[in-house]
Amino acid sequence: MEERGVGKRLHNLEIQVAELLRRRTARDVNVVHAEGLTLGDRMADSLADLAGSWRFIGSFLVLIAIWMALNLVAAFHHWDPYPFILLNLVLSCVAALQAPVIMMSQKRLEARDRLRAENDFEVNIKAELLLEHLTEEVEILKRGLVSLGARIDEDEGASERP
């Protein structure tokens, strides 16, 4: 009973190996991953790219400084006087919305990395199988050459004898 299970597993493995050898294994993982992205996924990735840049940090600091300066100068109407409660609310809302979007983007990057690792594994297995096959072929050729060399030596030895 156990032998039949092992035989079935070997047969399934042979089918997988044949499929692996039959098709092209190397793929551009970035293209495969990008094909499955929705508009929301692409928007989240763009936001994560923007929010994770020095340009965004610098511009955000400038915007906060302008907000605070305009609310501290007496010549303007103070829509958010010190201690800047409205600014704190805006910053909290930005952080509350930005964090999940960045986490979604990180999840997709993790999925792409997993896809890349699976692809690398398949390529490595295929390369190993092909190397084993080529090694066997070289060994067969070496045995054939040794056999041919032995026959040539025998023929030369027989032709030298009268």
C-alpha distance (Angstrom), angle and dihedral (degrees) to the residues before:
residue distance angle dihedral
M1 . . .
E2 3.81 . .
E3 3.82 90.7 .
R4 3.79 89.9 58.2
G5 3.85 90.4 53.0
V6 3.80 90.8 49.7
G7 3.80 90.7 47.0
K8 3.79 90.8 50.5
R9 3.81 91.7 49.2
L10 3.81 90.1 49.3
H11 3.79 90.3 49.4
N12 3.83 90.7 50.3
L13 3.81 89.6 48.2
E14 3.81 90.5 50.8
I15 3.81 89.8 51.8
Q16 3.82 90.9 50.0
V17 3.81 91.7 48.3
A18 3.82 91.6 48.4
E19 3.82 90.0 49.8
L20 3.80 90.4 48.1
L21 3.80 92.5 51.0
R22 3.80 93.5 44.3
R23 3.80 98.1 55.9
R24 3.77 133.5 52.8
T25 3.78 106.8 -97.2
A26 3.80 104.4 -169.3
R27 3.80 112.3 86.8
D28 3.78 134.9 172.3
V29 3.78 97.6 -109.5
N30 3.80 92.5 -165.5
V31 3.81 90.9 59.4
V32 3.81 92.8 45.5
H33 3.80 90.4 49.1
A34 3.82 94.2 45.1
E35 3.82 91.7 52.8
G36 3.81 90.2 65.9
L37 3.82 97.1 48.8
T38 3.77 119.9 112.5
L39 3.80 125.5 -149.1
G40 3.81 89.6 -98.9
D41 3.81 90.7 51.4
R42 3.79 91.7 52.0
M43 3.81 91.3 46.6
A44 3.81 91.2 50.2
D45 3.80 90.8 49.8
S46 3.81 90.8 49.7
L47 3.80 91.3 49.7
A48 3.81 91.3 48.4
D49 3.82 89.8 50.1
L50 3.80 91.4 49.4
A51 3.82 96.5 43.1
G52 3.78 91.5 48.2
S53 3.80 94.7 56.8
W54 3.79 131.9 98.0
R55 3.79 88.9 -128.8
F56 3.80 90.0 61.6
I57 3.80 93.2 46.5
G58 3.79 92.3 48.8
S59 3.79 94.7 46.4
F60 3.79 91.4 45.5
L61 3.82 91.2 52.3
V62 3.82 90.1 49.2
L63 3.83 90.5 49.5
I64 3.82 91.0 50.6
A65 3.81 91.4 47.7
I66 3.83 90.9 50.5
W67 3.83 90.8 47.8
M68 3.79 91.5 51.3
A69 3.81 93.8 43.4
L70 3.80 93.4 50.3
N71 3.79 90.4 50.3
L72 3.80 93.4 47.9
V73 3.82 98.0 48.1
A74 3.79 111.3 91.3
A75 3.82 94.9 -144.7
F76 3.82 92.9 71.8
H77 3.76 133.2 63.2
H78 3.81 107.4 -96.8
W79 3.82 105.2 -130.5
D80 3.82 90.3 168.3
P81 3.81 110.8 24.0
Y82 3.80 123.1 -167.9
P83 3.17 124.8 -40.1
F84 3.83 83.7 42.3
I85 3.79 98.9 -133.7
L86 3.82 92.7 169.5
L87 3.81 90.5 51.4
N88 3.81 89.7 51.5
L89 3.81 89.7 50.5
V90 3.81 91.7 49.7
L91 3.80 92.0 48.1
S92 3.80 91.3 48.4
C93 3.81 91.2 50.7
V94 3.80 91.6 48.5
A95 3.81 90.7 50.5
A96 3.81 92.5 45.0
L97 3.81 91.8 53.2
Q98 3.77 97.6 36.6
A99 3.81 98.4 52.1
P100 3.83 98.2 59.8
V101 3.81 91.6 44.0
I102 3.80 90.9 52.7
M103 3.82 90.1 46.8
M104 3.83 90.2 52.4
S105 3.78 89.2 51.6
Q106 3.81 90.8 49.5
K107 3.81 89.9 51.2
R108 3.79 90.6 54.5
L109 3.80 91.2 48.7
E110 3.79 88.4 51.9
A111 3.82 90.2 51.3
R112 3.82 89.6 50.5
D113 3.80 90.7 49.7
R114 3.81 90.2 50.2
L115 3.82 89.6 50.4
R116 3.81 89.4 49.6
A117 3.83 91.1 50.7
E118 3.81 91.7 50.0
N119 3.80 90.3 49.2
D120 3.81 91.6 48.8
F121 3.79 89.7 50.3
E122 3.81 92.3 51.8
V123 3.80 91.6 47.4
N124 3.81 90.9 49.5
I125 3.81 92.7 48.8
K126 3.80 91.3 48.9
A127 3.82 91.3 48.1
E128 3.80 90.5 49.6
L129 3.80 92.2 49.7
L130 3.79 92.2 48.0
L131 3.80 91.3 47.9
E132 3.80 90.5 51.3
H133 3.80 89.6 49.4
L134 3.81 92.5 48.3
T135 3.81 90.7 47.4
E136 3.79 89.8 53.5
E137 3.80 90.3 48.5
V138 3.82 91.1 50.5
E139 3.81 90.7 48.8
I140 3.81 90.0 51.4
L141 3.80 90.3 49.3
K142 3.82 90.9 48.3
R143 3.81 91.4 51.4
G144 3.81 89.4 47.9
L145 3.81 91.2 50.7
V146 3.81 91.9 48.3
S147 3.80 89.9 49.1
L148 3.81 91.2 46.9
G149 3.82 90.7 48.1
A150 3.80 90.0 51.3
R151 3.82 91.1 51.1
I152 3.80 91.4 48.3
D153 3.81 89.6 50.5
E154 3.82 89.8 50.0
D155 3.81 91.9 48.4
E156 3.80 91.8 48.2
G157 3.79 90.4 47.8
A158 3.79 91.7 48.9
S159 3.81 93.2 47.8
E160 3.81 92.2 50.7
R161 3.80 91.7 55.9
P162 3.81 114.0 81.7
